[in-house]
Amino acid sequence: MKQRAAFVDAVVAPVFLFVSFYGATLFVLTALAVPVYWSGLIAAAVATAATVLIWEKGKWQLGLFVTPRRAVPEFMIGLIWGALLVGACALLVVLTSDVRHDRGTGFPWIELLIIFIPAAVHEELLFRGYVFQKMRRWNRTAAILSIAFLFAALHFNNSALTWIGIANIFLGGILLGLAYELYGRLWFPIGVHLAWNVMSGPILGHEVSGYDSARTLLVERGAGQVIVTGGDFGIEGSVWMTLTEAAGILLLLHRIRKRSQPT
């Protein structure tokens, strides 16, 4: 009984408070017709600030407000990680199908600023921010798996979703959870998430979880088996993405174990 009460006080109550603030803010912003990517980011920021202020008395190391000396290298490493993972998967798709890439209409700088950057920061603040960090203090493995499941579940409305696609989003949630674990801050997973989406859509011309960019640096040509190419859901629906994410998860686990070993 005491353990259950402690769990409610340590996890359930603050998470409920966060979700309440997030939902209420999102409802108001939606009613005001604020664009969805910005409304989500604002709602996550408001919910985080309000919950930390009320429940934590303003004292919580979120892993976002750190010196540039820490933030910039971790963010850049995240960009490299995300780009390499998606690039490796795209190469495997090209080698095993008729998919090719031709020159596109150009990079969508406006979409990068108004859609891709706020979307990546929003989802990392929501899924690897206060709620995840609160849960991991109780049970790290349960936090990573449960938040990854929620991350995947909230993508169920994405167009052209497949079972491989939803499984890959779940694995992506695990990978991003481990990306937080590597440094204990948000900049590395933000970099991974942003590069993942930008490399998939604006650069390579694939759909990003069913979303098509207005302009892309390259365009996808040709076809192949949906299980290989991902079909209309994009490269995230490919079985090659499953293997790529699994490799990324194993690499992160190795890096985390290596960093935790005494020198």
Residue pairs with C-beta under 8 A, 6 or more apart in sequence:
7 138
10 134
10 137
10 138
11 134
11 135
11 138
13 55
14 51
14 55
14 56
14 130
14 134
15 131
15 134
15 135
17 50
17 51
17 54
17 55
18 47
18 48
18 51
18 130
18 131
19 47
19 131
21 43
21 46
21 47
21 50
21 51
22 43
22 44
22 46
22 47
22 126
23 43
25 42
25 43
25 46
25 47
26 39
26 40
26 43
29 38
29 39
29 42
29 43
30 36
30 39
34 42
35 114
37 114
37 115
37 118
37 119
37 122
38 114
38 118
40 118
40 119
40 122
40 123
40 126
41 118
41 119
41 121
41 122
41 125
44 122
44 125
44 126
44 129
45 125
47 130
48 62
48 125
48 129
48 130
51 130
52 58
52 59
52 60
52 62
52 130
60 130
60 133
62 129
62 130
62 133
62 186
63 133
63 180
63 183
63 184
63 185
63 186
63 187
64 125
64 129
64 185
64 186
64 187
66 185
66 187
70 183
70 185
70 187
71 185
71 187
72 187
74 183
74 185
74 187
74 188
74 191
75 187
75 188
75 190
75 191
76 191
77 188
77 191
78 179
78 187
78 188
78 189
78 190
78 191
78 192
78 193
78 194
78 195
79 191
79 192
79 194
79 195
80 191
80 195
81 179
81 188
81 191
81 192
81 195
81 248
82 191
82 192
82 193
82 194
82 195
82 196
82 199
83 195
83 199
85 192
85 196
85 244
85 245
85 248
86 195
86 196
86 199
86 200
86 204
86 235
86 244
87 199
88 244
89 235
89 238
89 240
89 241
89 244
90 199
90 204
90 206
90 235
92 240
92 243
92 244
93 99
93 224
93 228
93 229
93 230
93 235
93 238
93 240
94 100
94 101
96 224
96 228
96 240
97 222
97 223
97 224
97 225
97 228
97 229
98 222
98 223
98 224
99 220
99 221
99 222
99 223
99 224
99 229
100 220
100 221
100 222
101 204
101 205
101 218
101 219
101 220
101 221
102 218
102 219
102 221
103 218
103 219
104 205
104 215
104 216
104 217
104 218
104 219
105 215
105 216
105 219
106 215
106 216
106 217
107 202
107 203
107 215
107 216
107 217
108 202
108 213
108 214
108 215
108 216
111 202
111 213
111 214
111 215
112 198
112 202
116 194
116 197
116 198
116 201
116 202
117 194
119 197
120 190
120 193
120 194
120 197
121 190
123 151
123 193
124 176
124 186
124 189
124 190
124 193
125 186
127 147
127 150
127 151
127 173
127 176
128 147
128 176
128 177
128 179
128 180
128 186
128 189
129 186
131 147
132 143
132 147
132 177
132 180
135 142
135 143
135 146
135 147
136 143
136 144
140 181
143 177
144 173
144 174
144 177
144 178
144 181
145 174
147 173
147 177
148 170
148 171
148 172
148 173
148 174
148 176
148 177
149 170
149 173
150 173
151 169
151 170
151 172
151 173
151 176
152 166
152 167
152 169
152 170
152 173
155 161
155 166
155 169
155 209
156 166
158 165
158 209
158 210
158 211
158 233
159 210
159 211
159 232
159 233
160 207
160 210
160 231
160 232
160 233
160 234
160 237
161 210
161 233
161 237
162 226
162 230
162 231
162 233
162 237
164 227
164 230
164 237
164 238
164 239
164 241
164 242
165 209
165 230
165 233
165 234
165 236
165 237
167 242
168 236
168 237
168 238
168 241
168 242
168 245
169 209
169 236
171 242
171 245
171 246
171 249
172 196
172 236
172 245
174 245
174 249
175 192
175 245
175 248
175 249
175 252
176 189
176 192
176 193
177 189
178 249
178 252
178 253
178 256
179 188
179 189
179 192
179 252
180 186
180 188
180 189
181 252
181 256
182 188
182 252
182 255
182 256
182 259
197 208
200 206
200 207
200 208
200 234
200 235
200 236
201 207
201 208
201 211
201 212
201 213
201 216
201 234
202 213
202 215
202 216
202 217
203 216
203 217
203 218
204 216
204 217
204 218
204 220
204 235
205 213
205 216
205 217
205 218
205 219
205 220
206 220
206 230
206 234
206 235
207 230
207 232
207 233
207 234
207 235
208 234
208 236
209 233
209 234
209 236
210 232
210 233
210 234
211 234
223 229
226 237
227 238
227 239
228 238
228 239
228 240
229 235
229 237
229 238
230 236
230 237
230 238
230 241
231 237
235 241
